[in-house]
Amino acid sequence: MKKAADLPQTLPVFPLPGALLLPRSRLPLHIFEPRYLQMFDDALKTGTRLIGMIQPNRMPGRQDGLHQIGCAGRITQFSETEDGRYLITLTGISRFRVVEEVKGFTPYRKCNIRWDGFERDLGPTEQDTGFDRAHLMDLLGRYFSARGLSTDWDTLKDADDELLINSLSMLLDFDPEDKQALLEAPSLTTRRETLVTLIEFALRGGSSSEEMLQ
């Protein structure tokens, strides 16, 4: 799937606070609620196997309770546990914009969506020509040290720009609204700039949580 025309105009959506999926990145999920088990089973029956990850929006005026922009992921791996739960992996395909929620008979939510404006997501890996990797590594070292955390530094150093920036955006435990800002960044460069700002804010004693998602 490399063109928006190949993608469906209606998606099942999975509202999950703080869970961020980005194009060409992978998100592991643990599915156990009955409505989302049905959503997973139904998605597997489609040709695209897409699920839309989206964040709840509790701001006044948002009666549907969803942010307007999410990211569609294709089910690329899954396993079933003995008690009927699923461990799945979504691979990010493209961001989308919600047009309206579809009222129907499924226990999970579905939305009519648009793909226009996110053509870059369907293209090749993005480059960030202004990326100062040494500066980011220094910030991460201080960030992890302040929280008593460890990581595989060799893997971080070897990762390409997009993989590094997107993986950190997904894994670092920022507030949901900060995650949404990272999702909506129009380019890899602006996402990296937003990421650096959030890490610097956290190091100055900002409100972001002091733990990372494991």
Secondary structure in CASP SS format (residue, H / E / C, confidence):
PFRMAT SS
TARGET T0000
AUTHOR 0000-0000-0000
METHOD secondary structure of the structure
MODEL  1
M C 1.00
K C 1.00
K C 1.00
A H 1.00
A H 1.00
D H 1.00
L C 1.00
P C 1.00
Q C 1.00
T E 1.00
L E 1.00
P E 1.00
V E 1.00
F E 1.00
P E 1.00
L C 1.00
P C 1.00
G C 1.00
A C 1.00
L C 1.00
L C 1.00
L C 1.00
P C 1.00
R C 1.00
S C 1.00
R E 1.00
L E 1.00
P E 1.00
L E 1.00
H E 1.00
I E 1.00
F C 1.00
E C 1.00
P H 1.00
R H 1.00
Y H 1.00
L H 1.00
Q H 1.00
M H 1.00
F H 1.00
D H 1.00
D H 1.00
A H 1.00
L H 1.00
K C 1.00
T C 1.00
G C 1.00
T C 1.00
R C 1.00
L E 1.00
I E 1.00
G E 1.00
M E 1.00
I E 1.00
Q C 1.00
P E 1.00
N C 1.00
R C 1.00
M C 1.00
P C 1.00
G C 1.00
R C 1.00
Q C 1.00
D C 1.00
G C 1.00
L E 1.00
H C 1.00
Q C 1.00
I E 1.00
G E 1.00
C E 1.00
A E 1.00
G E 1.00
R E 1.00
I E 1.00
T E 1.00
Q E 1.00
F E 1.00
S E 1.00
E E 1.00
T C 1.00
E C 1.00
D C 1.00
G C 1.00
R C 1.00
Y E 1.00
L E 1.00
I E 1.00
T E 1.00
L E 1.00
T E 1.00
G E 1.00
I E 1.00
S E 1.00
R E 1.00
F E 1.00
R E 1.00
V E 1.00
V E 1.00
E E 1.00
E E 1.00
V E 1.00
K C 1.00
G C 1.00
F C 1.00
T C 1.00
P C 1.00
Y C 1.00
R E 1.00
K E 1.00
C E 1.00
N E 1.00
I E 1.00
R E 1.00
W C 1.00
D C 1.00
G C 1.00
F C 1.00
E H 1.00
R H 1.00
D H 1.00
L H 1.00
G C 1.00
P C 1.00
T C 1.00
E C 1.00
Q C 1.00
D C 1.00
T C 1.00
G C 1.00
F C 1.00
D C 1.00
R H 1.00
A H 1.00
H H 1.00
L H 1.00
M H 1.00
D H 1.00
L H 1.00
L H 1.00
G H 1.00
R H 1.00
Y H 1.00
F H 1.00
S H 1.00
A H 1.00
R C 1.00
G C 1.00
L C 1.00
S C 1.00
T C 1.00
D C 1.00
W H 1.00
D H 1.00
T H 1.00
L H 1.00
K H 1.00
D H 1.00
A C 1.00
D C 1.00
D H 1.00
E H 1.00
L H 1.00
L H 1.00
I H 1.00
N H 1.00
S H 1.00
L H 1.00
S H 1.00
M H 1.00
L H 1.00
L C 1.00
D C 1.00
F C 1.00
D C 1.00
P H 1.00
E H 1.00
D H 1.00
K H 1.00
Q H 1.00
A H 1.00
L H 1.00
L H 1.00
E H 1.00
A C 1.00
P C 1.00
S C 1.00
L H 1.00
T H 1.00
T H 1.00
R H 1.00
R H 1.00
E H 1.00
T H 1.00
L H 1.00
V H 1.00
T H 1.00
L H 1.00
I H 1.00
E H 1.00
F H 1.00
A H 1.00
L H 1.00
R C 1.00
G C 1.00
G C 1.00
S C 1.00
S C 1.00
S C 1.00
E C 1.00
E C 1.00
M C 1.00
L C 1.00
Q C 1.00
END
